[in-house]
Amino acid sequence: MKKGEKTRRSIVERSARVFNTRGYSGSSMNDLIRETGLEKGGIYNHFASKEEIALEAFDYAASLMQARFESALAGREGALDRLFTIIDVLGGLVEDPPVPGGCPVLNTAVESDDTHPALKERAQEAMTGWLRLIGSIVKEGIWDGELRADADPRETASVVIATLEGAIMMSRLCDDPAHMMRAVDHLKEYLKSLAPATERSVA
C-alpha cells in the first residue's frame, strides 16, 4: 500500500471513531484534525469534504460489522445455530462495538434521518444486508425442516433486528447491559418456538 493510500485509510479509520461518537453534525473539521493529527490541508488532499469522509468512515465501520458476521458464522451449521450466532454478534455491540460509540448503523440511522440523505442511504443499505442475511437463514431452515413451514423470514428478520437495536439504545441510555441480555434471551426463545414441535420437544 502506497503512502497516500495509507494516509487516506488512516483518516477514514480515525474519523470513524469521531463520527460514531459525536455524529455527523456534532463532528467538526477541527475534531477530525485532532483525531488524525493532520492539518486541514492534509485531510483535504485526500477528501473533498467532510461528507465524503463521513461516507467512507461509515463504509469502513459497516465493513467491520460484516467481518464480524462472517468470522462468527464460519463453520456454523444449522439455521438456529446461525441465527443465535447473529444475535450474539449484535448483542455484543453494547460492550464491544467495532468502533467507539456503539452500533454505527443505529447511530447513523437515528442522526441522518432526512437531514443527510447520502448517509441515510448507506445505513439503509447496511440494514437491508442484515435483514437479508437473517431472512436467507430462516428460508434455509424452512427448506431443511429445521424451522416450521409457516415461519416468516421477513417477519423474523424484522423482529430480531428491531429488538436488538432497541436493546442497544436502552443499554447505552441506561448504562445497563441487562436490557441487551434480556433481549438476547428472549429472541433465542422466540427462535426456538419456530422449530417444529418434535424438534422443540427433543431440545
Backbone as a ProteinNet text record, in pm:
[ID]
protein_1_A
[PRIMARY]
MKKGEKTRRSIVERSARVFNTRGYSGSSMNDLIRETGLEKGGIYNHFASKEEIALEAFDYAASLMQARFESALAGREGALDRLFTIIDVLGGLVEDPPVPGGCPVLNTAVESDDTHPALKERAQEAMTGWLRLIGSIVKEGIWDGELRADADPRETASVVIATLEGAIMMSRLCDDPAHMMRAVDHLKEYLKSLAPATERSVA
[TERTIARY]
84.3	0	88.2	59.2	137.5	110.9	203.2	192.3	60.7	21.9	-102.4	-223.2	-220.8	-331	-336.3	-218.2	-212.5	-267.9	-230.5	-279.6	-430.8	-481.8	-626.9	-699.1	-645.4	-708.1	-704	-591.8	-580.3	-683	-703.7	-803.8	-941.9	-974.3	-1105.5	-1123.8	-1024.5	-1035.4	-1048.9	-968	-972.6	-1098.7	-1142.1	-1263.8	-1386.9	-1383.3	-1497.8	-1526.7	-1422.2	-1440.4	-1510.6	-1472.2	-1530.5	-1677.7	-1705.9	-1843.4	-1935.1	-1884.9	-1971	-1994.6	-1910.1	-1925.7	-2001.7	-1967.1	-2024.5	-2138.1	-2145.9	-2242.4	-2186.7	-2252.5	-2204.2	-2212.6	-2329.1	-2349.1	-2261.6	-2236	-2157.6	-2007.9	-1966	-1823	-1777.1	-1676	-1621.8	-1491	-1445.9	-1316.2	-1205.8	-1220.6	-1120.6	-1113.3	-1230.2	-1231.3	-1152.5	-1172.4	-1102.2	-953.2	-919.5	-778	-710.3	-778.8	-721.5	-707.1	-806.9	-804.9	-700.9	-688.6	-596	-453.6	-437.9	-305.2	-256.4	-347.3	-311.4	-364.6	-303.2	-355.9	-476.2	-556.3	-675.5	-637.5	-529.7	-485.8	-447.7	-388.9	-350.9	-471.8	-580.4	-704.2	-766.9	-771	-834.3	-752	-629.6	-552.6	-611.6	-686.7	-742.1	-893.5	-960.4	-1106.6	-1154.1	-1263.5	-1315.8	-1402.4	-1456.4	-1549.8	-1562.8	-1622.7	-1650	-1746.3	-1843.4	-1941.2	-1873.8	-1778.4	-1707.8	-1633.5	-1572.4	-1503.6	-1604.5	-1718.3	-1819.5	-1872.9	-1893.7	-1944.8	-1844.9	-1718.2	-1616.9	-1596.5	-1609	-1595.3	-1708.1	-1829.5	-1940.8	-1917.2	-1874.7	-1847.2	-1743.3	-1643.2	-1539.1	-1598.9	-1680.1	-1742	-1835.4	-1910.8	-2002	-1924.4	-1808.3	-1725.8	-1672.7	-1645.5	-1602.6	-1714.4	-1838.9	-1953.4	-1968.6	-1955.2	-1966.4	-1860.8	-1740.8	-1632.5	-1664.6	-1728.3	-1766.4	-1867.8	-1965.5	-2065.1	-1997.9	-1915.1	-1851.2	-1763.1	-1687.3	-1599.2	-1678.6	-1784	-1863.6	-1941.2	-1985.1	-2066.6	-1983.6	-1854.8	-1768.8	-1776.3	-1811.7	-1818.8	-1947.7	-2035.9	-2162.8	-2260.8	-2328.2	-2425.3	-2559.7	-2665.2	-2798.6	-2852.8	-2979.1	-3040.1	-3038.9	-3080	-3087.7	-2950.3	-2852	-2716.5	-2667	-2694.6	-2650.7	-2727.8	-2855.1	-2934.5	-2890.7	-2863.6	-2814.9	-2681.2	-2597.3	-2467.5	-2484	-2575.8	-2601.5	-2651.1	-2739.4	-2789.6	-2675	-2584.1	-2471.1	-2378	-2358	-2273.6	-2335.3	-2463.4	-2529.8	-2542.4	-2564.1	-2573.1	-2442	-2331.1	-2200.3	-2166.2	-2251.3	-2221.4	-2232.5	-2305.2	-2320.2	-2185.7	-2112.8	-1986.2	-1863.2	-1881.2	-1765.6	-1803.3	-1830.5	-1864.7	-1742.2	-1761.6	-1647	-1566	-1631.7	-1564.8	-1632.6	-1560.1	-1620.5	-1749.6	-1847.1	-1972.1	-2093.4	-2073.2	-2188.2	-2209.4	-2331.4	-2364.1	-2362.1	-2275.2	-2266.8	-2392.7	-2460.5	-2582.6	-2692.6	-2709.9	-2810.6	-2781.2	-2658.6	-2622.2	-2645.7	-2604.8	-2620.3	-2767	-2843.2	-2985.1	-3060.2	-3031.8	-3101.7	-3067.1	-2937.2	-2897.2	-2931.1	-2908.8	-2923.2	-3068.3	-3155	-3296.9	-3313.7	-3376.8	-3395.7	-3298.6	-3206.1	-3115	-2989.1	-2950.4	-2831.5	-2866.3	-2929.6	-2978.4	-2873.1	-2751.1	-2647.2	-2610.6	-2597.7	-2567.6	-2685.3	-2806.7	-2925.2	-2928	-2894.9	-2893.6	-2791.9	-2674	-2571.2	-2621.4	-2686.5	-2738.5	-2848	-2932.3	-3037.5	-2977.9	-2873.6	-2809.4	-2752	-2686.7	-2629.5	-2738.8	-2844.8	-2954.2	-3023.3	-3041.4	-3102.1	-3018.3	-2887.1	-2799.5	-2818.4	-2832.9	-2855.2	-2989.1	-3091.4	-3224.5	-3223.2	-3155.8	-3148.6	-3070.3	-2964.7	-2885.8	-2972.2	-3044.8	-3130.7	-3241.9	-3304.3	-3412.7	-3367.9	-3248.5	-3198.8	-3172.3	-3125.7	-3101.9	-3234	-3335.3	-3467.1	-3520.3	-3506.3	-3551.8	-3481.8	-3351.1	-3275.6	-3325.7	-3356.3	-3407.2	-3541.4	-3623.8	-3753.7	-3732	-3645.5	-3618	-3561.3	-3477.1	-3413.6	-3503.5	-3618.3	-3708.9	-3671.1	-3572	-3531.3	-3626	-3691.6	-3789.6	-3924.5	-4031.9	-4166.1	-4189.9	-4274.7	-4304.5	-4373	-4440.7	-4511.3	-4425.1	-4300.6	-4210.5	-4192.9	-4202.4	-4194.1	-4054	-3974.4	-3836.9	-3829.4	-3915.2	-3910.5	-3953	-4056.4	-4103.6	-3997.6	-3937.3	-3834.4	-3716.2	-3673	-3560.3	-3593.6	-3714.5	-3755.5	-3756.9	-3813.3	-3823.3	-3685.2	-3597	-3462.2	-3386.4	-3381.7	-3305.1	-3365.1	-3497.3	-3562.2	-3543.3	-3554.8	-3538.3	-3396.1	-3298.2	-3159.3	-3115.6	-3157.4	-3119.4	-3186.1	-3309.8	-3375	-3304.3	-3256	-3184.2	-3050.2	-2985.6	-2860.8	-2887.4	-2992.5	-3027.3	-3056.6	-3137.3	-3173	-3052.8	-2968.3	-2849.8	-2754.7	-2737.3	-2647.9	-2710.5	-2839.9	-2907.5	-2909.4	-2934.2	-2946.5	-2815.5	-2710.5	-2583.1	-2604	-2685.6	-2719.8	-2731	-2630.1	-2632.5	-2739.1	-2807	-2911.5	-3022.1	-3047.1	-3150.2	-3115.4	-2988.7	-2946.8	-2950.9	-2907.2	-2908.4	-3050.2	-3146.1	-3285.7	-3333.6	-3296.3	-3338.6	-3280.6	-3153.1	-3088.9	-3158.3	-3183.4	-3250.1	-3389.7	-3461.9	-3598.4	-3598.5	-3507.3	-3503	-3466.9	-3378.9	-3341.9	-3459.4	-3538.4	-3658.9	-3760.4	-3770.4	-3861	-3821.4	-3692.3	-3646.9	-3666.9	-3647.7	-3673.7	-3819	-3907.8	-4051.2	-4085.2	-3994.3	-4017.2	-3979.4	-3918.1	-3882.9	-4008.1	-4012.3	-4124.7	-4138.3	-4260.3	-4287	-4201	-4175.7	-4096.4	-3953.7	-3897.7	-3760.1	-3753.4	-3858.4	-3859.2	-3865.5	-3938.4	-3950.2	-3819.4	-3743.6	-3612.9	-3516.4	-3521.4	-3432.5	-3463.2
-120	0	125.6	216.9	339	432.4	528.3	619.6	696.6	745.7	820	735.4	609.2	518.1	490.1	476.4	453.2	573.6	693.4	814.7	825.2	799.1	805.6	704.5	584.4	481.5	521.5	580	624.4	733	824.7	929.6	868.3	771.4	705.9	634	556.2	478.1	568	672.4	761.8	847.9	887.3	967.9	887	757.5	672.1	679.6	686.8	697.1	827.3	935.1	1066.4	1069.1	1029.3	1034.6	941.1	823.6	728.4	769.3	854.8	903.5	1035.1	1126.8	1261.8	1281.5	1193.5	1213.6	1304.4	1305.9	1387.8	1536.7	1579	1721	1767.9	1679.3	1716.8	1708.3	1663	1649.1	1763.7	1834.2	1944.8	1901.8	1980.4	1952.4	1960.1	2048.3	2055.5	1924.8	1860.7	1730.8	1628.7	1630	1536	1566.3	1694	1733.9	1680.9	1697.5	1648.6	1497	1428.4	1281.8	1224	1285	1231.2	1280.4	1395.8	1453.3	1522.5	1546.8	1612.8	1755	1837.1	1970.6	1961	2067.9	2066.9	2040.7	2104.3	2083.8	1939.4	1875.1	1734.7	1645.4	1677.4	1599.8	1626.1	1755.5	1790.3	1747.4	1705.4	1646.3	1512.3	1450.9	1317.7	1315.9	1415.9	1420.1	1560.1	1565.4	1694.2	1762.2	1684.5	1743	1653.8	1710.8	1633.1	1519.1	1545	1441	1322	1350	1239.8	1154.6	1219.3	1144.1	1062.4	1123.5	1055.1	931.8	941.4	827.5	712.6	745.1	638.4	583.6	671	625	529.4	559.5	467	334.5	340.9	217.4	133	199.5	128.2	59.5	133.8	75.9	-39.3	-21.6	-127.6	-251.9	-230	-344.8	-422.4	-352.6	-421.9	-509.6	-459.8	-539.5	-661.8	-643.1	-754.4	-860	-814	-908.2	-987.1	-922	-992.4	-1102.7	-1069.5	-1170.2	-1288.3	-1258.9	-1365.3	-1452.9	-1390.6	-1466.9	-1554.5	-1498.1	-1572.6	-1686.1	-1665.8	-1767.1	-1876.4	-1854.9	-1953.7	-2087.5	-2191.1	-2324.3	-2354.7	-2254.5	-2277.6	-2346.4	-2447.6	-2520.1	-2523.5	-2525.7	-2528.9	-2387.7	-2371.1	-2237.9	-2176.1	-2252.6	-2195.5	-2155.5	-2240.4	-2207.7	-2080.1	-2066.4	-1947.5	-1823.6	-1837.9	-1725.5	-1683.6	-1780.4	-1748.4	-1674	-1714.2	-1650.4	-1503.8	-1475.9	-1337.5	-1256.2	-1316	-1247.1	-1215.6	-1309.8	-1287	-1176.7	-1172	-1067.5	-930.5	-916.6	-787.8	-755.8	-858.4	-837	-787.1	-823.9	-782	-637.1	-569.2	-430.2	-335.9	-375.8	-289.2	-267.7	-375.1	-364.4	-370.4	-411.1	-422.9	-382.7	-254.9	-209.1	-211.8	-220.3	-224.3	-95.9	14.7	143.3	208.4	290.9	353.6	428.1	417.5	489.4	402.4	271.1	182.4	134.9	94.6	39.6	151.2	143.2	250.1	263.8	153.7	160.2	230.6	193.8	258.6	407.7	440.8	581.2	664.4	610.4	683.6	695.6	589.3	592.1	695	700.9	793.6	937.3	964	1101.8	1148.4	1064.3	1109.5	1135.5	1039.1	1052.5	1122.7	1239.4	1310.8	1428.7	1444	1558.7	1529.4	1402.7	1364	1244.3	1268.2	1160.2	1056.8	1101.4	1007.3	911.4	965.4	878.9	787.2	839.9	757.6	640	667.2	561.5	454.2	497.3	399.9	311.9	376.2	299.9	203.7	247.4	160.6	39	61.9	-49.2	-151.2	-101.8	-192.2	-270.7	-199.7	-265.8	-368.5	-333.9	-427.2	-554.3	-537.8	-654.1	-744.4	-684.7	-764.4	-837.7	-766.6	-827.5	-943.3	-924.5	-1031.1	-1150.9	-1124.2	-1233.7	-1320.6	-1256.7	-1332.6	-1402.1	-1329.6	-1388.3	-1510.7	-1504.3	-1618.2	-1739.1	-1715.7	-1827.5	-1891.2	-1808	-1861.7	-1945.7	-1897.3	-1973.7	-2108.5	-2108.4	-2233.4	-2328.3	-2270.8	-2353	-2416.8	-2343.6	-2397.7	-2510.7	-2486.3	-2588.6	-2715.9	-2699.3	-2815	-2881.1	-2820.9	-2877.2	-2843.1	-2753.9	-2715.5	-2611.4	-2537.4	-2438.6	-2471.1	-2427.9	-2455	-2391.5	-2453.3	-2402.7	-2267	-2237.9	-2109.8	-1998.6	-2026.2	-1921.8	-1817.7	-1692.6	-1584	-1521.9	-1540.4	-1487.8	-1337.2	-1260.9	-1115.6	-1073.5	-1134.8	-1100.4	-1133.3	-1250.3	-1292.1	-1195.8	-1157.6	-1064.7	-930.1	-882.3	-753	-758.8	-864.9	-879	-886.3	-964.3	-980.7	-848.2	-781.9	-658.2	-546.8	-531.1	-423.5	-442.1	-566.1	-593.6	-563.8	-607.3	-588.8	-442.8	-374.1	-232.6	-151.6	-185.9	-119.2	-147.2	-270.8	-307.5	-234.9	-212.2	-135.2	5.4	66.9	203.2	208.4	115.4	116.3	88.7	-4.8	-38.8	79.4	152.1	267.6	383.7	406.5	517.2	499	376.7	348	299.3	287.5	233	99.1	15.7	-113	-220	-307.4	-411.7	-517.7	-511.6	-610.2	-605	-486.9	-474.9	-561.4	-560.8	-643.5	-791.2	-826.2	-966.7	-1022.9	-943.7	-987.7	-1004.9	-910.1	-916.6	-1040.1	-1069.2	-1186.2	-1314.4	-1327.9	-1446.9	-1461.8	-1350.2	-1353.9	-1395.8	-1340.2	-1373.4	-1519.2	-1573	-1713.6	-1805	-1769.8	-1848.6	-1833.2	-1712.7	-1687.3	-1772.4	-1776.9	-1855.1	-2004.5	-2049.7	-2190.7	-2226.3	-2131	-2156.7	-2173	-2134.1	-2150.4	-2289.2	-2369.8	-2506.7	-2595.4	-2700.1	-2794.4	-2848.2	-2881.4	-2925.9	-3045.3	-3136.2	-3254.4	-3216.8	-3118.7	-3077.4	-3000.2	-2921.4	-2847.3	-2942.6	-3049.9	-3145.7	-3217	-3239.6	-3304.4	-3210.4	-3078.7	-2979.3	-2960
0	0	0	-93.4	-104.7	13.6	32.6	145.6	143	24.9	13.8	50.8	11.1	42.1	192.3	253.6	398.3	474.1	428.1	494.5	480.8	362.6	340.3	429.2	437.1	520.8	667.7	710.4	849.3	880	786.3	806.3	823.6	739.7	746.1	879.2	919	1041.9	1164.6	1170.3	1286.2	1285.2	1167.6	1157.7	1195	1169.2	1203.2	1352.7	1433.4	1579.1	1614.9	1547.2	1575.5	1535.7	1412.8	1363.4	1441.6	1479.8	1550.7	1695.4	1747	1884.5	1889.8	1799.8	1803.3	1703.6	1603.3	1497.4	1389.5	1274.1	1163.5	1197.5	1245.4	1274.7	1390.1	1485.7	1602.5	1581.5	1464	1434.6	1345.6	1389.1	1309.7	1244.4	1149.8	1088.7	1193	1292.1	1398.7	1477	1496.7	1563.2	1481.9	1350.8	1264	1260.2	1264	1266.4	1392.8	1507.4	1634.1	1633	1581.6	1584.1	1488.6	1371.7	1271.8	1289.4	1355.8	1370.5	1244.5	1150.4	1024.7	1022.3	940	917.5	824.5	821.9	736.6	590.6	546.5	409.2	381.2	482.5	466.4	447.6	518.6	504.2	368.6	330.7	203.6	82	103.8	-5.7	-47.6	44	18.5	5.2	62.1	58.9	22.8	-51.7	-97.2	7.7	103.7	200.5	323	426.5	547.1	516	430.1	395.7	328.5	241.6	175.7	278	375.9	482.1	560.8	594	673.7	602.1	472.3	396.2	396	374.6	376	516.2	615.5	754	789.2	742.4	767.6	695.8	570.9	496.2	568.5	624.9	699.3	822.1	899.6	1018.8	982.1	873.4	829.1	785.9	725.8	683.4	803.7	913.1	1035	1089.1	1080.2	1123.5	1034.3	903	810.2	839.4	870.7	902.9	1028.9	1125.8	1248.7	1218.9	1136.4	1099.7	1029.9	932.4	855.2	942.1	1030.7	1118.6	1214.5	1273.3	1370.9	1305.9	1181.4	1113.8	1048.2	1034.4	969.6	1043.2	972.2	1031.3	1105.7	1117.8	1186.4	1091.9	1141	1059.3	1131	1052.7	1110.7	1128.2	1096	1099	1238.3	1338.3	1472.5	1524.2	1500.9	1546.2	1478.9	1349.6	1276.2	1322.3	1346.9	1395.1	1535.1	1620.5	1755	1746.4	1650.9	1634.2	1596	1504.1	1464.4	1583.2	1662.3	1781.3	1876.2	1894.3	1984.6	1932.3	1800.1	1742.1	1767.1	1737.3	1758.4	1907.1	1987.2	2131.2	2189.7	2125.8	2174.7	2146.6	2067.5	2032.5	2151.5	2254.4	2371.3	2439.5	2459.7	2533.1	2443.3	2317.4	2229.2	2086.3	2063.5	1928.5	1837.8	1705.9	1613.9	1615.5	1642.1	1664	1783.9	1859.9	1977.4	1942.9	2033.4	2013.2	1994.6	1977.4	1963.5	1821.3	1790.8	1659.2	1554.2	1454.8	1355.6	1270.3	1245.8	1165.2	1242.7	1369.4	1453.2	1467.4	1499.9	1519.9	1394.1	1281.8	1156.1	1117.1	1137.1	1102.2	1184.9	1314.1	1402.7	1368.1	1342.3	1317.5	1176.9	1077.5	939.7	903.6	930.7	901.3	766.9	764.9	638.8	622.6	715.3	708.4	627.8	620.4	544.8	456.1	341.3	254.6	217.7	190.8	148.9	262.1	383.9	498.2	528.8	517.9	541.1	443.7	318.7	217.3	251.6	300.5	339.2	454.5	553.6	667	622.4	529.8	477.3	408.2	330.5	259.1	357	462.1	561.3	633.5	673.3	743.2	653.8	528.1	433.1	421.7	423.5	419.3	539.9	658	778.6	771.8	726.8	716.5	617.6	506.7	406.4	458.2	532.7	589.6	680.1	770	861.8	785.3	691.5	613.7	535.5	478.5	399.8	488.5	609.6	702	743	765.7	800.3	684.2	561.6	444.8	436.7	459.2	456.6	564.8	681.7	790.8	757.2	685.5	642.8	542.7	445.1	344	405.9	506.9	571.6	675.7	702.8	802.4	945.6	962.9	1097.5	1157	1068.4	1111.2	1048.2	1111.6	1063.1	925.9	848	714.2	718.9	829.2	838.4	900.3	925.8	975.6	865.5	901.7	804	808	700.6	700.6	723	656.3	671	811.5	861.4	996.1	1099.2	1085.8	1181.3	1179	1059.6	1047.5	1111.3	1086.9	1144.9	1296.9	1350.6	1496.1	1559.7	1500.5	1556.1	1554.9	1439.5	1428.2	1513.6	1506.2	1581.7	1732	1778.2	1921	1967.3	1890.1	1930.8	1920.8	1815.1	1804.6	1915.6	1949.7	2062.2	2193	2207.2	2329.2	2338.5	2223.6	2223.5	2275.2	2223.3	2265	2414.6	2464.6	2605.6	2694.9	2653.4	2733.2	2744.1	2633.6	2635.8	2711.5	2690	2756.5	2907.4	2951.5	3094.8	3156.9	3074.5	3123	3192.7	3131.1	3191.8	3083.2	3068.3	2965.7	2989.4	3104.6	3133	3028.4	2972.7	2869	2748.6	2710.4	2597.7	2634.6	2753.1	2793.3	2790.2	2837.2	2833	2689.3	2603.9	2463.8	2395.5	2421.3	2361.4	2406.7	2535.5	2587.4	2528.1	2520.3	2466.9	2319.8	2241.2	2099.4	2075.2	2155.3	2137.2	2168.3	2268.4	2297.7	2184.5	2131.2	2018.3	1898.2	1867.7	1753.9	1775.8	1898.6	1929.1	1902.6	1925.6	1905.2	1757.6	1668.3	1525.4	1476	1561.8	1524.8	1531.6	1450.6	1458.9	1599.1	1639.1	1775.7	1815	1721.3	1754.2	1791.8	1719.5	1749.8	1880.3	1910.7	2037.3	2153.8	2138.2	2248.8	2273.2	2163.7	2178	2246.9	2206.8	2266.4	2411.5
[MASK]
+++++++++++++++++++++++++++++++++++++++++++++++++++++++++++++++++++++++++++++++++++++++++++++++++++++++++++++++++++++++++++++++++++++++++++++++++++++++++++++++++++++++++++++++++++++++++++++++++++++++++++

